[in-house]
Amino acid sequence: MKVGLFDHIEHGERPLAQLFDERLAFIQAADEAGFYCLHLAEHHQTPLNMVPVPGVFLGAVARLTKRIKMGPLVYLLPLYSPLRMIDEICMIDHLSHGRAEIGVGRGVSPFELKYHKIEHDQSREIFIDAFDCISAGLGASMLNYKGKHYEYENVPIALQPLQKPHPAFWYGSSGAEGSTWAGERGLHFVTLGPNEAAKENIDIFRAAFSKRGNAAQPKPEFSGGVAIGVQRHIFIDETDEKAKAWAKSAMEAHLANINWIRAKHGVTGTAARMKNVRGQNFEECVAEGTVIAGSPKTVLAEIERQHGQIGFNYLLTYLFLGTMSMNDAMRSLKLFVSEIMPKVERM
């Protein structure tokens, strides 16, 4: 089992420069602790994400770390020129000395897409066209591509990625359509949501992947050559009571940020996000399995239970979120690294 780190870098009720400095220090600590990869979300016009241009932040991460891999989970491909995306991927790969891992997607929020003049019901076909175009251009000396939305003829590609043929692609999905597509394409895969839904998505991915037979870019560090991950919000302290005392407010601030843009558009009631119904408060998230909080013993036992129930080889931890203080985040990280991570990596 490998252990990764996920982050939105949401508004934390402190100056933005301080927020960035804290996150960079936290990521440096995760790098030193041996986390596999940092995966950074991309969202727009919402306090859920204060790094809506993930490549800029990842450039800073690349120069401050030594081992941890890095990339977006995901780049919202319908919002980019494929040529610009090819250039950015190559730059991050070189700045990180070959540690880039590229998550791709269409964007879950119809509101965010609409702000960029993309219709949600057209975004999947635009995304697939962009993905095929970018895949054709990465590592090529000349791009020739013709699709419904993108067309290039004899365009020179001056920037080449460091990794050959190019950095691996990842896909995050919480629905059957995306899980099937990722399996058919042989991409590395991450899901989220309640345990039952996460298991269903992984089963769908595995079924599609088994028909293909292999990963597009195999990774020998994962069983079967493909990463199959689950994202979980994890809060750790010396006792269950201490962890829950600060985890509840942090998680509920995070949930408010998730629903912020929906509320701005008058969408109320049960929040459906990424096709999964998410718990509406800390207690509901704990019950469904998306939040794991408590002492190291409690957290490890729950990770072991979910591993047995869901079946994954990559645990994508979300350790710093909401209005958490840097002190709480670092204490939680240190306990995870010393008491839990070595046991998880042996699963």
N, C-alpha and C positions, 0 to 999 in steps of 0.2 A: 504494500500500500504506500502510495505517495501522499504527501500533505501539501496542499496549496493554500494561498491566501487571496481572498476576494475583497474588493472594496468599491463602493460608489464614491467615496470621499464627499459625503454630504455636508450640508451646512451644520456646523457644530456649535453655533452660538458663541463664536470667538472670532477675532480678526482673521481674515482669509490668509494673510501671510503666516500667522501663527498656526493655523490649521494645516497649511502645506508643510511647514517646518516640522510639526509633530508627526505628520504622516511619513515624511521622508525618514525621520529618525526611527519610527516604528518599523518601516520596511527594511532599513539597515539592520535592525535587530533580528527580523525574520530571516534575512539573508544569512547572517552569522549563525543562526540557529539551524539552518539547513532546509528551510522551506523550499519546495520544488519550484513554484511559479507564482508570481503576482498576476492576478487577472483583474483588470480595471474596467468598470462599467462605463458606458457612454449614454448620457441622457442630456436633454436640452431644455432650457427655460424652466428649470425646476430646482428647488433647493436640495432635491435628492442627489444631485450631482454637481459639484463645484469644479469639476475638471471636464467640461463638455468637449474639450479637444484633448483626448487622452494621449495622443502622440507627444504633445509638449511635455506633459508631466512624466511620461515614460522616458523621455530624453534625459530628464534630471535623474530619474531612478537608475538609468543605465550607467551613469557616471559615478554614482554613489555606492553601487553594489558590485559584488564580484562573482557570485554564483547563481543567484536566483534568476530563473527565467522570467520573462515578462511579456505582457501583451494585453490588448483589449479583450473583454468578453462582454460585449462584442463591438467591433466597428459597425456602424449602421451604414451599410454599403449604398443604399439608395440616396444618401445625402452627399456622396462624393463623386468626383470625376475619377473613373478608374485609373487614368494616368497619374493623377495626384496620389491616389492610394498606393499604387506601385512604388512611387518615389518614397512615400512615408514609410512603408514597410521596409524597404531597403535601408533607409537611414537608421531606423531603430535597430535593425539587425546588426549593422556595423557599429553603431554607438554602444551596443551591448556586447559586442564581440561574439555574435552568434547565439544570443539568448532569446531572440524574439519568438513568440508563440502567438499566432494571429487568430483571434476569435472573430467570426463574421455572423451577421444577422441582418434582418430587415428593419427592426425596431418594433417594440411591443406597443408603444403608445400612439394611437391615431392622432392625438392632439399634437404631439411633438413632430410627427411626420407632416401634419397639415401646416404647421408653422413654416416648414421648409418647402411647401408647395408640392408635397407628395401625398397622393391619395392612398389611404390604408389598404383599400381593396386591390390596388395595383402594386403594392409594395413588394409582394413576394416575387412576382415575375420580374420586376426591376432588380431585386436583390439577386436572383439566380443569374440573370443576364450579366450583372456587374461582377458576380463571383467568377463566372466562366471567363469573362474578359480579363480580369485581374490574374486569374490562374494562367491564362495564355501569355500574359505579358511578363510575369515574374520569371526572370532567368532567360528571357528571349533577348536577342539583339535587335529585333525588329518586330513590331506588333502589327499583325493583320488579323482583324476580327470583325465579324458582321453578325449583329444580333438585332432584336427588335428595338432596343433602347440605346445601344452603343454600337458605333461602327468606326473602325480605324483602318487606315491603309498605309502601309509602309512608314509607320511612325517609329523613329529610332528610340531605343531604350538605353539610355546612357548609364543609369544606375542599375547595378546588379546586386542581388542579396549575397550576404556572406555564406549563409547555409545553402547547400545545394540539394535539390534544385531550387528550394526556397523554404522559408520557415513553415512549420506545420500549421495546418488550419484546424480550428476548434469551432464547435457549434454548441450553443446553449438553447435548450428547448424545454417547454413544459406542456407540449401537446403532441398528439400522434403524428400530425403532418410533418412537423419539423424533426421529430425523432426518427421517423422513417427516412426522410431526406438525408439526414446526417449519416445514418447507417448505410444507405445506398451509396453515398459518396465516400465512405470510409474515413470520415472525419473523427477527430477526438471529440468526446461528448460530455456535457455536463447538464444535469437537470436540477430541479429544486422543487419546493412544494411539499405538502403532506406526504407521509411515508407511503401510503397506498398509491398516490398519484406518481410519486417518484419511481416506485417499483414498476408501475405500468409503463411509464415512459422508457425506462431502461430495458424492460422486456421487449418493447416495440423496437427500440434501437438495435438490440441484440439480434432480433429476428431478421431485420433488414440487413444488418452487417454480416450475418452468417451466410446469406445468399450471395453477397459480394465475395466474402472469403478472406479478405485481408484489408489492412489499413492503407489508405493512400500514401501515408508516410509513417511507416511502423516505428513504434518506440519500444525497444526491448526492455525498458525499465518497467513496463506495464504488462501484466499477463495478457496473452493474446496479441500483444503489440499495439493495443489501443487503450487510451485512457477512457474510463467510464466513471464519471464523477457525480457526487451529490454535494450541493452547497448547504451548509448549516451555520446558523448564528450561534456562537459559542461564548459563554460567559463563565469564568472560573474564579473562585476565591477559596479561602481556606476552609470555609464551611458552606453548606447549601444556603443557609440563612444570609450570610454575608454576600454571596454572589447575587441572590435574588433581590437584595436590598437596593442595589444600584442597576442591575440588569433590567428590571421592569421599566424604569423611567427611560433608559437608553433605547430599549426596543420599541417602546410606544412612541417616542419621538421619531424613530426611524419609520414606523408604520404611518405616522402623520405625514412624513415627507413622501412616502410612497403614494399616498392618496391625495397629496397636495394639488397636483395638476388636475385631477379628476374633480376635486371639490371646486376648483376655480371655474370649471365648466358646468357646475351644477349637478354632477353625478354623485348621488348619495346612496346609502344603503350598503349592502354587502359588496365589498370591493373585489371584483374579479380581475386578477392580474396574471398575464401570461397563461391564460386559460385554466389557472388553478385558483380556487377560492382560498384566500389567505386568512389565517386567524386574525381577528380584529383587535386583539389585545395580547399582552404577554402570556397570560394563562392559556389562552386558546392556541397560541403558537407552540407552547411547551407540549400541550396535549397532542397536537398533530405531528410533532417531531421536528418542526423547522427551527425551533429554539432548543438548545441544550444548555442548561445552567445549573451550577452547583459546585461542590467540591471536586477535586480531581477524581476521586473514586466514583462519584455519581456520574460525572461527565463521561469517563471512560466506559462505564457499564452501559450507558445509553448509546454511545458510538458502537460498541460491540453488538448491542441488540439490533441497531439499525443496519449494521453491516450484514448480519445474518438474515435479516428480513428482506432487505432491498437488493443486496448483491452489487457492490461497487468496488473499484480498485483505486479510487482517487477521492480523498476527502478534501473538499474545498471549504476551508474555514473562513468565517466572517467574524473577525475578532474585535474590530474597532468601528463603532457605528453610533448613530444618533448623537446624543450630547455627552457621551462618555468622556471622562477626563483622561488625559495622557497617563496619569498615575494608575487609574483603574485598568486601562488597556495594557500597560506594560506589566502590571502584576498578573493579569490574566494570561498574557503571552508567556511570561516566565514559568508559571505553573503548568501551562500546557506543554511547553518544551521540556521541562524537567520530569513531569509526572505522567504525561499522557502520550506525547508524540512518539517516544521510542517503542511503546507497546502497540500503537496504531500502525507504525511502519512494519511491524512484524506480522500483521494480519494477512 
